[in-house]
Amino acid sequence: NKEKRSKHLEQWQQNVDIIFSEKNKNKMRAAYGNEFVANLEGILERMKTGRNRKPGGSPLINGWLDWINGSVGAIMFVNMRSAVLQTISMFNYVNWSDNNLIAASKAFANQPQYWSDFITIFNSDYLKERRGGLKLNVQESELAEAANKGGAKGVVNFILKQGFLPTRIADSFAISAGGASFFRNRTNKYIKEGLTPEAAQKKAFEDFMMITEESQQSSRPDKISAEQASQLGRVLLAFANTPMQYNRMIKRAGQDLINGRGDFKTNVSKITYYTFVQNFIFNALQKAIFALGFGDDEVEDEIKKKKYTQIFDGMTDSLLRGNGISGQIIMAVKNVMLKYAREQKIELVDGLYDLSPPINSKISKINSAEYLIKYGKKEEMQKISLRNPG
């Protein structure tokens, strides 16, 4: 991302200068508006530098952003729940064509070949780089980059980076497990079309990487929106990469469906899967709905209803968060209103914590420290009074 990047991107930069010349950008402004071109220029700049945060800026603001960003590492430190939830994304590689459910099952049934492809993908340079650089979310990739710096801050960020190990392994496992059948079936498809086995594997792996960047968490500069790259987005949209990517896929499939582009079944299945199926599975696991089947037989219906309500609340929140900052604000307001309606007692500031998970984490730690100081002193005074009753 420093000295060698510009050298390797020379041809790319020449193409960008030709395709996105000022004359062509003016035509785009006339057709799509100024905001479209501004966002396009932002994407090209992030691709050029390889960084989602614009270099420079106020050192004070950057310092505060780094401090808030550190909460992401603390939240994800050996977070096993996140690791478990990460594995459901393996189903994102199933499609209606060469890797449909039947074809994927056949590929999985060939165990020697399946695990050979699994290992090839897991140990590929692509996944090694993804694991090492934490190429999952915007905040996580910046945390990994900061870990390479010296000094106390670099040491702290290095320690926080190590805490992502369960999530990194689960992410690579899900990609390898889901991608193995896709990679094999797509390779066979290209061989049937006349490509050599080597060329077919190369092209299949490129297709696999493209789908991975679209359907898995990604901090790739061209996959990040202007809101996510903004300073406000870093504060409000932590952990929102996945729902935002899914919402973009839903939106694109809807546009293709309306305009008659692509395959009808594929577009409908994308909308259905990412809006309902994947969303439900994720939130059901997150709320531990499976515990109902292994709990007490005398669990009341009211408790079950509450759990189901929480799941659908979570599904709605996921779709709202996928709409960016405006969706995040609507979600926070909705949750405040629902909590007030259910409990008739809520402090407004508690509901506003939903706006930013990292800030919420900071405030929770401060509240915990205050509680310990307050009640710790009280208990200590009681011990002193017992030792000295006079």
Phi and psi in degrees as a GROMACS rama.xvg file:
@    title "Ramachandran Plot"
@    xaxis  label "Phi"
@    yaxis  label "Psi"
@TYPE xy
-119.067  -103.191  LYS-2
-63.5162  -40.9372  GLU-3
-88.1038  -15.7716  LYS-4
-61.3588  -47.5725  ARG-5
-63.0016  -33.2173  SER-6
-65.3326  -46.3395  LYS-7
-73.5293  -18.8978  HIS-8
-101.449  15.5826  LEU-9
-57.5007  -49.435  GLU-10
-65.1381  -41.6133  GLN-11
-59.465  -45.8082  TRP-12
-64.0104  -38.6713  GLN-13
-62.6008  -42.8464  GLN-14
-63.7886  -42.0517  ASN-15
-60.2846  -45.3577  VAL-16
-61.9096  -33.1356  ASP-17
-78.5516  -51.1176  ILE-18
-68.2275  -43.8185  ILE-19
-105.206  50.75  PHE-20
-67.9453  165.658  SER-21
-61.9204  -33.9322  GLU-22
-64.41  -45.8462  LYS-23
-68.4809  -35.7194  ASN-24
-66.8002  -33.4609  LYS-25
-65.1822  -37.9095  ASN-26
-64.2033  -38.764  LYS-27
-66.0953  -39.0842  MET-28
-61.1015  -41.5096  ARG-29
-66.8413  -35.4969  ALA-30
-85.3177  -39.0859  ALA-31
-121.055  -10.3061  TYR-32
101.563  165.419  GLY-33
-68.0315  -36.5533  ASN-34
-63.7801  -38.1404  GLU-35
-58.9309  -47.2702  PHE-36
-68.5908  -39.287  VAL-37
-61.9204  -42.3332  ALA-38
-67.0985  -37.9362  ASN-39
-62.8983  -43.359  LEU-40
-64.201  -35.2572  GLU-41
-64.5597  -41.9745  GLY-42
-62.5756  -46.6684  ILE-43
-62.852  -37.5575  LEU-44
-66.4654  -41.5083  GLU-45
-67.6528  -36.4612  ARG-46
-66.8643  -37.3048  MET-47
-66.3427  -44.05  LYS-48
-88.3207  -22.2939  THR-49
77.1068  13.2559  GLY-50
-126.292  140.32  ARG-51
-88.3389  -18.1249  ASN-52
-98.0407  129.754  ARG-53
-66.2642  128.681  LYS-54
-64.076  154.802  PRO-55
86.6025  -147.918  GLY-56
86.6412  -178.478  GLY-57
-71.9644  125.699  SER-58
-59.2274  -33.7882  PRO-59
-65.0394  -47.2641  LEU-60
-65.9465  -41.6575  ILE-61
-62.4231  -37.0623  ASN-62
-64.0714  -42.4693  GLY-63
-66.0872  -40.0581  TRP-64
-62.3345  -40.7718  LEU-65
-63.8985  -39.2168  ASP-66
-64.9675  -43.5458  TRP-67
-67.6021  -40.1587  ILE-68
-61.2953  -30.0119  ASN-69
-60.5405  -26.0444  GLY-70
-65.4914  -29.7307  SER-71
-61.4569  -44.0591  VAL-72
-64.1335  -38.7495  GLY-73
-67.5027  -41.2037  ALA-74
-64.4322  -39.7193  ILE-75
-89.1671  0.903114  MET-76
-63.5662  112.007  PHE-77
47.0498  50.0279  VAL-78
-87.6592  96.7024  ASN-79
-71.6173  -31.9026  MET-80
-62.901  -42.4892  ARG-81
-61.5066  -40.0643  SER-82
-63.721  -42.7349  ALA-83
-64.3168  -45.3088  VAL-84
-64.982  -26.5997  LEU-85
-63.168  -29.7745  GLN-86
-71.7629  -20.9068  THR-87
-69.5314  -14.6601  ILE-88
-73.0036  -4.2539  SER-89
-63.5409  -23.1643  MET-90
-79.9188  -4.76794  PHE-91
-68.3293  -12.3432  ASN-92
-90.6682  -7.55142  TYR-93
-75.7937  136.176  VAL-94
-134.309  -168.112  ASN-95
-101.348  3.96493  TRP-96
-116.216  -106.829  SER-97
-76.02  -16.5086  ASP-98
-125.607  46.6855  ASN-99
-70.9924  178.173  ASN-100
-56.6937  -40.9799  LEU-101
-68.6944  -46.2067  ILE-102
-64.634  -40.3305  ALA-103
-65.4046  -38.7525  ALA-104
-65.4169  -39.5483  SER-105
-64.4189  -41.7602  LYS-106
-63.8204  -39.4927  ALA-107
-68.8729  -32.1452  PHE-108
-65.0466  -29.0614  ALA-109
-82.5827  78.8647  ASN-110
-58.2879  -46.0184  GLN-111
-57.8391  -45.292  PRO-112
-69.0943  -40.3168  GLN-113
-59.9341  -48.433  TYR-114
-73.5342  -26.0857  TRP-115
-65.5461  -43.9245  SER-116
-67.3705  -37.4138  ASP-117
-58.2935  -48.0663  PHE-118
-66.501  -39.1203  ILE-119
-58.552  -45.3858  THR-120
-70.3548  -45.0579  ILE-121
-61.4856  -37.7685  PHE-122
-96.0546  9.51027  ASN-123
-69.8155  156.323  SER-124
-58.3811  -33.8404  ASP-125
-60.4907  -48.9153  TYR-126
-77.1223  -30.853  LEU-127
-61.6866  -43.532  LYS-128
-67.8173  -36.6209  GLU-129
-65.7194  -42.6757  ARG-130
-68.706  -44.0774  ARG-131
-68.8904  -36.4266  GLY-132
-95.7768  4.87212  GLY-133
50.1432  53.9146  LEU-134
-80.5111  52.5459  LYS-135
-104.976  -63.5757  LEU-136
-119.627  165.794  ASN-137
-59.738  -49.3981  VAL-138
-65.045  -37.9426  GLN-139
-68.1725  -39.8024  GLU-140
-66.4205  -36.007  SER-141
-69.6304  -35.0232  GLU-142
-63.7382  -41.3383  LEU-143
-65.294  -38.459  ALA-144
-67.4923  -40.3876  GLU-145
-66.2821  -27.4312  ALA-146
-65.8905  -19.9549  ALA-147
-82.3848  -7.83262  ASN-148
-82.5318  160.194  LYS-149
-85.7115  -177.129  GLY-150
82.8181  -179.899  GLY-151
-63.546  -40.0779  ALA-152
-62.1341  -40.6183  LYS-153
-63.7035  -38.5746  GLY-154
-65.2343  -45.5148  VAL-155
-60.8673  -46.3843  VAL-156
-65.7472  -33.2872  ASN-157
-63.0844  -43.3825  PHE-158
-64.0318  -44.167  ILE-159
-63.0631  -37.5164  LEU-160
-60.8046  -38.6387  LYS-161
-65.0197  -25.9981  GLN-162
-67.3633  -14.275  GLY-163
-81.0332  0.574513  PHE-164
-52.5017  -50.1967  LEU-165
-58.3602  -41.9811  PRO-166
-68.5185  -39.4921  THR-167
-61.9826  -45.7589  ARG-168
-65.5458  -43.0376  ILE-169
-64.3118  -37.8442  ALA-170
-62.8761  -47.2429  ASP-171
-66.6532  -36.2056  SER-172
-63.7904  -46.6184  PHE-173
-62.6626  -42.9099  ALA-174
-65.6716  -42.545  ILE-175
-70.3728  -41.3141  SER-176
-67.3759  -44.2114  ALA-177
-76.3981  -34.8764  GLY-178
-77.2895  -21.2084  GLY-179
-62.114  -46.9052  ALA-180
-69.3409  -38.8101  SER-181
-61.6088  -47.4968  PHE-182
-59.4867  -44.2296  PHE-183
-67.6936  -46.0437  ARG-184
-67.9457  -36.5738  ASN-185
-70.6539  -35.5934  ARG-186
-62.3782  -46.4798  THR-187
-62.0079  -35.9269  ASN-188
-63.1187  -45.2099  LYS-189
-69.6343  -32.9029  TYR-190
-64.1925  -41.5664  ILE-191
-64.1964  -28.5478  LYS-192
-81.4157  -2.37893  GLU-193
111.425  -0.526167  GLY-194
-77.6776  153.49  LEU-195
-70.1352  157.449  THR-196
-54.5665  -39.9235  PRO-197
-66.4489  -46.0082  GLU-198
-66.3422  -37.8606  ALA-199
-64.2952  -43.0162  ALA-200
-64.6952  -40.8183  GLN-201
-63.0094  -46.2117  LYS-202
-68.1129  -38.3385  LYS-203
-64.3533  -38.322  ALA-204
-69.2948  -34.9487  PHE-205
-64.0822  -40.7922  GLU-206
-63.744  -41.4961  ASP-207
-60.3199  -44.4374  PHE-208
-64.1571  -38.6872  MET-209
-63.5108  -44.8973  MET-210
-66.7001  -37.7725  ILE-211
-61.3224  -44.8534  THR-212
-68.1209  -26.0882  GLU-213
-81.926  -41.6357  GLU-214
-104.411  -13.3955  SER-215
-103.187  168.25  GLN-216
-60.072  138.236  GLN-217
-150  139.17  SER-218
-108.616  15.8505  SER-219
-60.656  133.005  ARG-220
-52.8607  -37.2498  PRO-221
-80.7804  -3.68787  ASP-222
-104.362  2.53532  LYS-223
-104.839  134.284  ILE-224
-79.3037  167.47  SER-225
-61.8969  -36.34  ALA-226
-65.661  -43.0679  GLU-227
-65.0779  -33.8383  GLN-228
-80.2677  -14.4284  ALA-229
-76.1506  163.107  SER-230
-65.3081  -38.8254  GLN-231
-66.1004  -38.6366  LEU-232
-62.864  -33.4266  GLY-233
-65.5211  -29.3829  ARG-234
-84.3247  -41.8862  VAL-235
-92.156  -26.8673  LEU-236
-107.702  25.1409  LEU-237
-62.0428  138.135  ALA-238
67.4149  15.4229  PHE-239
-103.157  4.05109  ALA-240
-56.1839  -49.7112  ASN-241
-62.9384  -53.6022  THR-242
-60.5747  -31.8441  PRO-243
-70.2137  -38.0145  MET-244
-66.8271  -41.6324  GLN-245
-64.6788  -41.963  TYR-246
-62.9931  -36.3236  ASN-247
-65.159  -38.2769  ARG-248
-68.0117  -38.6872  MET-249
-63.4301  -45.3099  ILE-250
-62.3216  -46.0977  LYS-251
-64.2777  -41.6161  ARG-252
-63.9019  -37.7929  ALA-253
-65.1812  -41.8118  GLY-254
-64.0474  -42.3287  GLN-255
-64.2757  -37.8691  ASP-256
-65.4402  -45.8172  LEU-257
-65.0201  -38.0244  ILE-258
-94.9223  7.2942  ASN-259
71.097  27.2679  GLY-260
-95.5854  145.144  ARG-261
72.0813  -167.203  GLY-262
-88.0261  132.034  ASP-263
-59.7893  -48.0359  PHE-264
-62.8304  -40.0216  LYS-265
-63.917  -44.4246  THR-266
-64.9556  -43.7055  ASN-267
-65.49  -41.0451  VAL-268
-65.6475  -37.2503  SER-269
-62.7199  -46.6823  LYS-270
-61.3736  -46.2055  ILE-271
-66.1523  -44.1417  THR-272
-66.064  -51.5806  TYR-273
-78.7576  -22.9662  TYR-274
-81.625  -41.0976  THR-275
-117.67  -56.771  PHE-276
-64.0412  -60.9603  VAL-277
-62.3348  -39.5327  GLN-278
-61.0048  -43.6828  ASN-279
-67.6579  -46.1058  PHE-280
-60.1002  -45.8173  ILE-281
-59.2117  -49.7097  PHE-282
-73.1082  -29.9508  ASN-283
-65.7868  -43.8207  ALA-284
-66.1841  -40.4653  LEU-285
-62.4609  -38.5919  GLN-286
-87.7931  3.08657  LYS-287
57.1182  46.0347  ALA-288
-64.4804  -26.3955  ILE-289
-63.0291  -19.0277  PHE-290
-64.4973  -22.7093  ALA-291
-61.7483  -33.4456  LEU-292
-76.7779  -12.7191  GLY-293
-120.954  7.65163  PHE-294
-90.9355  -159.686  GLY-295
-69.7868  136.351  ASP-296
-65.1499  -19.8001  ASP-297
-95.9726  19.4296  GLU-298
-61.6818  130.403  VAL-299
-73.3943  152.023  GLU-300
-61.6376  -31.7858  ASP-301
-63.1508  -37.9526  GLU-302
-66.9612  -40.957  ILE-303
-62.2274  -44.5652  LYS-304
-59.8698  -39.6047  LYS-305
-63.7599  -40.39  LYS-306
-65.9161  -43.3505  LYS-307
-64.2046  -38.765  TYR-308
-61.6575  -40.6909  THR-309
-63.0427  -36.8667  GLN-310
-64.2988  -47.6122  ILE-311
-70.1228  -30.1406  PHE-312
-61.1718  -44.7042  ASP-313
-63.5061  -39.0849  GLY-314
-63.3669  -42.0361  MET-315
-64.0371  -42.7009  THR-316
-61.0755  -40.2844  ASP-317
-61.3194  -44.1176  SER-318
-67.2171  -37.4664  LEU-319
-67.9929  -44.3751  LEU-320
-62.663  -30.088  ARG-321
-67.7377  -11.4576  GLY-322
-92.3133  7.59795  ASN-323
88.9874  -152.904  GLY-324
-62.5685  -42.6342  ILE-325
-61.9896  -42.1069  SER-326
-65.1337  -37.4857  GLY-327
-62.5728  -41.8171  GLN-328
-66.2418  -44.1334  ILE-329
-61.0479  -41.8312  ILE-330
-60.6188  -44.3333  MET-331
-63.4132  -43.2027  ALA-332
-65.1849  -43.5685  VAL-333
-58.0929  -45.8424  LYS-334
-66.4595  -34.3837  ASN-335
-63.5832  -45.6428  VAL-336
-65.3946  -41.7046  MET-337
-65.8935  -42.3002  LEU-338
-64.6107  -39.206  LYS-339
-65.9351  -40.7306  TYR-340
-65.3246  -33.2146  ALA-341
-83.788  -37.1135  ARG-342
-110.133  -16.2206  GLU-343
57.9883  15.407  GLN-344
-154.465  114.459  LYS-345
-160.271  141.111  ILE-346
-88.2157  132.076  GLU-347
-55.1633  -38.5366  LEU-348
-62.8235  -31.491  VAL-349
-61.9607  -41.056  ASP-350
-70.6573  -33.1756  GLY-351
-70.0308  -16.667  LEU-352
-60.3636  -26.9809  TYR-353
-62.4083  -18.5116  ASP-354
-62.9259  -33.9744  LEU-355
-142.302  105.747  SER-356
-56.3471  -41.8805  PRO-357
-63.2942  -42.6829  PRO-358
-66.9164  -38.6712  ILE-359
-57.3322  -42.1879  ASN-360
-63.7343  -42.4722  SER-361
-61.5202  -46.4462  LYS-362
-64.8448  -39.1176  ILE-363
-61.3377  -39.9079  SER-364
-67.4966  -39.1097  LYS-365
-64.3132  -43.089  ILE-366
-62.8414  -39.0997  ASN-367
-64.939  -41.5909  SER-368
-64.4066  -40.9144  ALA-369
-62.747  -41.8648  GLU-370
-61.9871  -45.1953  TYR-371
-63.7331  -42.2253  LEU-372
-64.8674  -44.7651  ILE-373
-65.539  -53.1195  LYS-374
-83.3111  -24.2986  TYR-375
-64.5351  -42.3832  GLY-376
-65.1275  -39.2518  LYS-377
-63.0804  -44.3102  LYS-378
-65.1962  -38.6637  GLU-379
-64.0485  -39.9291  GLU-380
-64.6946  -37.2868  MET-381
-65.4663  -39.4655  GLN-382
-64.3357  -40.6631  LYS-383
-64.2064  -41.3466  ILE-384
-66.5985  -32.474  SER-385
-71.3785  -35.2862  LEU-386
-74.0118  -29.2655  ARG-387
-125.981  71.2539  ASN-388
-62.4338  -23.9765  PRO-389
